[in-house]
């Protein structure tokens, strides 16, 4: 089984170095792939020309999902494909959502 790849903004990390998963593009990517986040779930996170393996955690401090990654394990990928898609409107945003780039 292939590990799903999900967009994440590598510049949107918390103080502990975990990727915040509340960016609009991340939420849309999760919804498109019908991925439900849960503690310990392993995913591959990509951004522009890089990707890294990560494990999902819930931040009780910020009340958002985050991904624990090893920053030294980020891989450069020359052909990271970002598909342009059209989504049906879905109410998945809350006060903790963020419009990251």
C-alpha positions as CSV (number, residue, x, y, z in Angstrom):
1,X,0.0,0.0,0.0
2,X,1.3,3.4,-1.0
3,X,1.7,6.0,1.8
4,X,-0.5,9.0,0.9
5,X,1.2,12.3,0.0
6,X,-0.3,15.5,1.5
7,X,0.6,19.1,0.9
8,X,2.1,20.9,3.9
9,X,3.7,24.4,4.2
10,X,7.2,23.7,5.6
11,X,7.4,27.3,6.7
12,X,4.3,26.9,9.0
13,X,5.9,24.9,11.9
14,X,5.1,25.3,15.6
15,X,7.7,26.0,18.3
16,X,8.4,22.3,18.6
17,X,9.2,22.0,14.8
18,X,6.1,20.1,13.9
19,X,4.3,21.0,10.7
20,X,0.9,22.6,11.4
21,X,-1.8,21.0,9.2
22,X,-4.3,23.7,9.3
23,X,-3.5,25.5,6.0
24,X,-6.2,25.7,3.4
25,X,-4.2,23.7,0.8
26,X,-3.5,21.0,3.3
27,X,-7.1,20.7,4.4
28,X,-8.2,20.6,0.7
29,X,-5.6,17.9,-0.1
30,X,-6.8,15.8,2.9
31,X,-10.4,16.2,1.9
32,X,-9.7,15.3,-1.8
33,X,-8.0,12.1,-0.7
34,X,-10.6,11.4,2.1
35,X,-7.9,11.1,4.7
36,X,-9.0,11.3,8.4
37,X,-6.2,12.3,10.7
38,X,-5.6,10.3,13.8
39,X,-2.7,9.9,16.2
40,X,0.2,7.9,14.8
41,X,-0.9,8.0,11.2
42,X,2.1,8.0,8.8
43,X,2.0,10.3,5.8
44,X,4.4,11.9,3.3
45,X,4.3,15.6,3.3
46,X,5.3,17.6,0.3
47,X,5.9,21.3,-0.5
48,X,7.2,22.8,-3.7
49,X,10.2,20.5,-4.5
50,X,10.7,18.8,-1.2
51,X,9.0,15.9,0.7
52,X,9.4,14.2,4.1
53,X,7.9,11.4,6.1
54,X,5.9,12.4,9.1
55,X,3.6,11.1,11.9
56,X,0.4,12.7,12.9
57,X,-0.1,14.2,16.4
58,X,-2.8,16.4,17.9
59,X,-1.5,19.6,19.5
60,X,-3.5,20.2,22.6
61,X,-1.8,23.5,23.0
62,X,-3.0,24.9,19.7
63,X,-6.0,22.5,19.2
64,X,-4.8,21.5,15.7
65,X,-3.4,18.5,14.0
66,X,0.4,18.6,13.4
67,X,3.0,16.3,11.8
68,X,6.2,15.3,13.6
69,X,9.0,15.2,11.0
70,X,12.8,15.0,11.1
71,X,14.0,18.1,9.4
72,X,17.3,16.5,8.4
73,X,15.3,13.8,6.5
74,X,13.7,16.3,4.0
75,X,14.2,15.0,0.5
76,X,14.5,17.2,-2.6
77,X,12.2,16.0,-5.3
78,X,12.5,17.5,-8.8
79,X,9.2,16.3,-10.1
80,X,6.7,16.9,-7.2
81,X,3.4,17.0,-9.0
82,X,0.7,19.3,-7.6
83,X,-2.6,18.5,-9.2
84,X,-5.0,21.4,-9.7
85,X,-8.4,20.2,-8.7
86,X,-11.9,21.6,-8.2
87,X,-13.5,20.8,-4.9
88,X,-17.1,21.0,-3.9
89,X,-17.6,23.5,-1.0
90,X,-17.2,21.7,2.4
91,X,-17.2,23.3,5.8
92,X,-13.9,22.1,7.3
93,X,-12.5,25.4,8.5
94,X,-12.7,26.8,12.0
95,X,-11.0,29.5,14.0
96,X,-7.8,27.5,13.9
97,X,-7.6,27.3,10.1
98,X,-5.0,29.3,8.3
99,X,-4.5,30.4,4.7
100,X,-0.9,29.3,4.3
101,X,0.9,29.5,1.0
